[in-house]
Amino acid sequence: MPENLLVCVPGQRLCLSDKSHIAGQGTYERGGYIYSTLAGLVDVVDNEGVKVIEVHSCGEQTLVPAQGDIVTAQVTIITQQSCKCIIKCIGDTVLSRPHRAILRREDIRATEKDRVEVYKCFRPGDIILARVLPITEAHSYQLSTAENELGVVMAHSENGHPMVPISWTEMQCVKTFVKAPRKVAKVVPENFKMDSDET
């Protein structure tokens, strides 16, 4: 049984159940083996020569972005070719350990990809909805906002005031009324149609 940290999922077989290994909190014994009852970290407790196998749930700590997930992320750095982001939520679950991700210029919009200008779509500090693309490297996440429902959901003006969307490509400061370009997410109920640019 490895002594270093081991992440497991419910039903995962952990080790043999014998005189020196017994099932503890978060585990059960069946057919001569010890299994996990939950997702979490495996802990081996030495109890007078007998190793008690326990699993402790760490909640959303074990949750990592997967291909196709919709995530909430904050833009940290923008360049001409990409945005660097920090993933803060997966679906409705707030992560206690954020993940770094990148949103490339060609993945910002579904059409006219070669005409996309990153700084006209996002700014550092923006909160965005994005979809996780297929993962090609471990712990390296690539995002896409090339859907109407994805893009900026929360932004602040250069003066620090909140901004509200006035079209799919612009947001406006609620205090100064200054407009700024953004790739705005279409956050509206599915049964509601926005037929014109609303102010």
C-alpha positions in Angstrom: 0.0 0.0 0.0 1.6 3.3 -1.0 2.2 5.7 1.8 2.0 8.8 -0.4 -1.2 10.5 -1.2 -3.6 8.5 -3.3 -6.8 9.8 -4.8 -9.6 7.3 -5.2 -13.2 7.1 -6.5 -16.2 5.3 -5.0 -16.0 1.5 -5.5 -12.2 1.5 -6.2 -10.3 -1.5 -4.9 -7.6 -0.2 -2.6 -5.7 -3.3 -1.2 -6.0 -6.8 0.2 -8.0 -7.2 3.5 -5.9 -9.3 5.8 -4.6 -9.4 9.3 -2.4 -6.4 8.7 -4.8 -4.3 6.6 -8.4 -3.6 7.8 -11.2 -1.4 6.5 -11.6 1.9 8.3 -13.6 5.1 7.8 -14.8 5.6 4.2 -14.1 2.0 3.1 -15.6 -1.4 3.2 -14.4 -5.0 2.9 -15.7 -7.5 0.4 -14.3 -10.7 -1.0 -11.0 -10.3 0.7 -10.4 -6.8 -0.6 -10.9 -3.2 0.8 -12.9 -0.8 -1.4 -13.5 2.9 -1.1 -17.1 4.1 -0.5 -16.4 7.7 -1.6 -14.1 10.0 -3.6 -11.3 11.3 -1.7 -7.8 10.8 -0.3 -6.6 7.4 1.0 -5.0 7.5 4.4 -3.2 4.6 6.1 -3.3 4.8 9.9 -0.9 2.5 11.7 -2.7 1.1 14.8 -0.3 -1.1 16.8 1.1 -2.8 13.7 -2.3 -3.1 11.9 -2.8 -0.7 9.0 -6.3 0.8 9.0 -7.2 2.0 5.5 -9.3 5.1 5.5 -10.7 7.4 2.8 -11.3 11.1 3.6 -13.5 13.1 1.3 -12.0 16.4 0.2 -15.1 17.6 -1.6 -14.4 19.6 -4.7 -10.7 19.3 -4.3 -10.9 16.1 -6.3 -12.9 17.7 -9.0 -10.9 18.5 -12.1 -12.1 20.0 -15.5 -13.0 17.4 -18.1 -13.6 17.7 -21.8 -17.0 19.3 -22.5 -17.4 20.8 -19.0 -18.8 24.4 -18.8 -16.5 26.3 -16.5 -16.4 29.8 -15.0 -13.0 31.4 -15.3 -11.3 34.7 -14.6 -9.1 36.3 -17.3 -5.7 37.1 -15.9 -3.4 38.0 -18.8 -4.2 38.7 -22.5 -1.9 38.7 -25.5 -2.5 39.0 -29.2 -2.8 35.2 -29.5 -4.5 34.1 -26.3 -5.9 34.8 -22.8 -4.6 33.1 -19.7 -7.3 32.2 -17.2 -8.0 30.7 -13.9 -10.8 28.2 -13.7 -12.8 28.9 -10.5 -16.0 26.8 -11.0 -16.9 23.6 -12.8 -20.7 23.9 -13.5 -22.2 25.1 -10.3 -19.4 23.8 -8.1 -16.9 26.3 -6.7 -13.4 25.0 -6.7 -11.2 25.5 -3.6 -8.2 24.9 -5.8 -8.3 26.8 -9.0 -6.9 25.5 -12.3 -4.9 27.4 -14.9 -6.1 27.4 -18.4 -5.6 29.1 -21.8 -8.1 30.4 -24.3 -6.5 30.7 -27.7 -7.6 33.4 -30.3 -8.9 30.8 -32.7 -11.2 29.3 -30.0 -12.9 32.6 -29.0 -15.5 32.8 -31.8 -17.1 30.2 -34.1 -16.9 32.4 -37.2 -14.3 34.8 -38.7 -11.6 33.3 -36.5 -8.8 35.1 -38.4 -10.4 38.5 -37.6 -10.7 38.0 -33.9 -8.8 40.6 -31.8 -8.3 39.2 -28.3 -8.3 42.6 -26.5 -11.7 43.4 -28.1 -13.2 40.3 -26.6 -11.7 40.0 -23.1 -9.8 42.1 -20.6 -8.0 41.0 -17.4 -10.4 40.6 -14.6 -13.3 39.5 -16.7 -15.4 36.6 -15.5 -16.2 34.3 -18.4 -18.1 31.1 -19.2 -16.2 28.7 -21.4 -16.1 25.0 -22.5 -13.2 22.7 -21.8 -11.6 21.4 -25.0 -10.1 17.9 -25.3 -7.1 17.7 -22.9 -3.8 17.0 -24.7 -1.5 17.5 -21.7 -2.0 16.6 -18.1 -3.0 19.6 -16.0 -3.0 21.8 -19.1 -6.5 23.0 -19.9 -7.6 24.8 -23.1 -10.9 26.6 -23.2 -13.4 27.7 -26.0 -16.0 30.5 -26.0 -17.1 29.7 -29.6 -20.8 29.3 -28.7 -23.4 32.0 -28.2 -23.9 31.1 -24.5 -20.2 31.4 -23.7 -18.1 34.5 -23.2 -18.0 37.4 -20.7 -20.7 37.3 -17.9 -19.2 39.8 -15.6 -16.8 42.8 -16.2 -15.7 46.1 -14.8 -14.8 49.3 -16.5 -11.4 50.9 -16.3 -12.8 52.9 -13.4 -13.7 49.8 -11.6 -17.5 50.1 -12.0 -19.6 47.1 -13.1 -20.5 46.8 -16.7 -23.7 45.4 -18.3 -24.1 43.9 -21.8 -25.9 46.0 -24.4 -25.3 43.7 -27.3 -23.4 40.5 -28.0 -20.2 42.5 -28.7 -20.4 45.4 -26.3 -20.7 46.2 -22.6 -21.4 49.5 -20.9 -20.3 51.0 -17.6 -23.3 51.6 -15.3 -21.7 54.8 -14.0 -20.0 56.5 -16.9 -21.9 54.8 -19.7 -18.7 54.3 -21.5 -18.9 51.3 -23.9 -16.2 48.7 -24.4 -16.0 45.7 -26.8 -16.5 42.2 -25.3 -17.4 38.7 -26.5 -20.6 38.7 -24.4 -22.2 35.4 -23.2 -25.8 35.0 -24.1 -27.0 34.3 -20.6 -30.8 34.2 -21.1 -33.4 31.5 -20.5 -33.6 29.0 -23.4 -37.2 29.9 -24.0 -36.5 33.6 -24.3 -35.6 35.0 -27.7 -33.6 38.2 -28.0 -34.7 39.6 -31.3 -33.0 43.0 -31.1 -30.1 44.7 -29.3 -31.5 45.6 -26.0 -30.2 48.5 -24.0 
